[in-house]
Structures are given as structure tokens and as C-alpha cells.
């Protein structure tokens, strides 16, 4: 039964008017494709090209909103006051999805877990697709493959869970909780409650969560809609993990434990999990080794857009790394972060909007810190400071939007600068040997 039916909405009545798509990015374009496949008229509105106002709202029956629009955005207020139905992109798409939905949320590690679960299903005679906040939108999948035999492994951010009305997941996996997106949600209780809305929509299936989920809920006085089965990273110890696996590092080891528990609930053996684990390759920009140049080993962890991800990355090294970090603030407590990270790294090379303020905090704590206007300069300086075998970790801890379109562009830039250093070092060696 579709989400629209569950809400007792008059399908035929809604289709008499177009859908207003608010936002022309990845999600918006996905909704366009979905509506074309449904033969439903639509109009797309974007702040850069076409404004949405009272006249436009009254001409539509439904508004589908991209995740980047905060709930208090003026366009959403106009839509609601005009009396039209307002849904998030993934929420709306779920109304037309006939298959099962395994919803994955959490602060860190969602994408790797979703892709692993999809691969696990596909290699154990099940059919699954990784979708949602992993690249292509859920709407893209629904427009192309409305197949009841396919399980949607659906990654959802807090932006996508905060106002759910249609989505009814068959299982929920909540990886972990730490400070993130507080510029959107305001405080930790609101952030936790936003993700908790997904659990409230659970249609009787399993709810698995990492230890930090219940710990954080308790700390901030948030009551979860139902009690999860708690999984810790120690629960992954029953299977061997290859040295090159993305699940070697924390927090992915805990996410592997979640995958094992979910697989068990689906009748998938540990042996099957191990087979997939042996050949599973992680996503780029997630604590990936780039190159060793001289005595420096460079690591790209550009996906670390929050403090907990950066701190977790730092803890994976036996010695103290040289840390390159900084970017655009997401509203989390920078002072607390400074106190935590200064104990884990040997030096800090700081970039972006938060570079100056973070540099002052770290310097006051006795950590050698430098501020750079460009990432390339930070990479060069860190390399030049190396005197013995040292890991140089790019794990920003902040959003990328002050200087880059996304974390991927930022990570690619870092890799390019490292390769440039490598080329320069190789040429110097060739000249010296000539």
C-alpha cells in the first residue's frame, strides 16, 4: 500500500494540479524524473532561477522539498499556509516504492554500511540497491525500477528524517550519534529527535543501533520511540576483517557489527558476510591511504565533515599524526573539539573559515598550529615539517562549502596536491641520480 493511501489522500484529486518541486539540485532532478514516469505535471522552483510564491503555491496540489531547505524556509511556510501537502524528496518517493525499505541513519559511516548491505544482499540471492543520500536520490531509483522484489537500502540524513509523513521502513539501522548539523537543528536533543522520527515510522521490523545512540539519548533526555537492539563494535569480533577493509577502522568496526546483526535477522550466515567482506572496497575520501612521499604517508579523510569523524580518524594511528583540518562551521562546539583533538595530533595545519578561531584555541593549548589560505599550502607545509616517518591526515572536521562544492571536490584537491608533491620528489631524485 502506498504512503499516499496510508494518509488517506485522494490520489486522483491531487493529480488534478501540478507538483511544485522546491530545489533544482540532485533531489529536485530526481523528483522531476519520478513525476515524468508517473505522467504527473510539475513545476520546478529554485532560488537561483525561479521563485516560489503565493500564486505558484495555489496552482499546485503538492510541494516536494529538497533536503537543503530548512523547515522554516519561507517557501515551505507559503506552501503550508496555502493548504497544499508538503513532503521531503525521499519521503515522497517512498509512496511509490513497492519493495522493502531498510533505512540507515546516523552521524558517521552510513554510506559505507548501505553499500555493503546492498552488495551483501545481491550476492546472497537477494536484490537490493543502495540509494538515498549516497549519490542518486531515492526518486531516481523509484522512477527507474519500481520492483517489489528489490530492497531499497536507503541512507537518510537528519535533514531527510525530520518531517517524515509517508515513509514506512521495514527495518531501521541507526549507526551512531555525535554533534553534527547543529546549525540546522539548534541543539543535540533536536538533532536526536529528528533522526528518531525515522524510528517512529518503523513498520514492526528490526531496529538496530550503535551504543552511542542510547547513550546520547539518555544524556540529552530524549526518549526514543522504541528500544533498539544495541550493537557494539566488539560484536564484530566473530568474523575476520581484512587489513585493507574499510571496516578495520573505527567507527566502521561498529557498523560491521550492525551489518552482522542485521544479516542474522535476515537469515544470512556469517560465512556469507565474510565472503562479501573479503572483496568489498570502501568509498573514496574515507580514511584512504593516498601515497607515501619520502617519510610522509598521506591519508585522505575529506568525508569527515564533523568532529566525531575527525576524532575517530585520529585514533586509528599508533603515533600522533600531522593533522590538516578546518572548513565551514556546522554549529558544533569548537572549544570542546579543540580540547579533544589537541591530545591526539602532533601538529595542526588549518584551513577555511574556522582556521583562525581554531588555531587560536589549539595554540593556547600548546599545540603547534599554522593557518593557511589554501589547502595546497597546508599540504606543502605539513610535508616540509616531516623529519621522521609520519602520517599526515586530512580529516577536516568541518563542512566544505566555504571553499568547495562538496567533500568530494575537497578530497580530490587534496589527492591532487599530494600527487604533485610526489612528482616533485621523484624529479628531484632523478636529477640527483643523473
Buried (B, 14 or more C-beta within 10 A) or exposed (E): EBBBEEEEBEEEEBBEBBBBBBBBEBBBBBBBBBBEBBEBBBBBBBBEEEEBEEEBBEEBBBBBBBBBBBBEBEBBEBBBEBEBBBBBBBBBBBBBBEBBBBBBBBBBBBBBBBBBBBBBBBBBEBEBBBBBBBBBBBBBBBBEBBBEEBBBBBBBBBBBBBBBBBBBBBBBBBBBBBBBBBEBBEEBBBBBBBBBBBBEBBEEBBBBBBBBBBEBBEEBEBEBBEEBEBBBBEBBEEBEBEEEBBBBBBBBBBBBBBBBBBBEEBEBEEEBBBBBBEEBEBBBBBBBEBBEBBEBBBBBBBBBBBBBBBBBBBEBBEEBBBBBBBBBBBBBEBEEBBEBBBEBBBBBBBBBBBBEBBBEBBBEEEBEBBBBEEBBBBBBBBBEBBEEEBBBBBBBBBBBBBBBEBBBBBBBBBBBBBBBBBEEBEEEEEEEEE
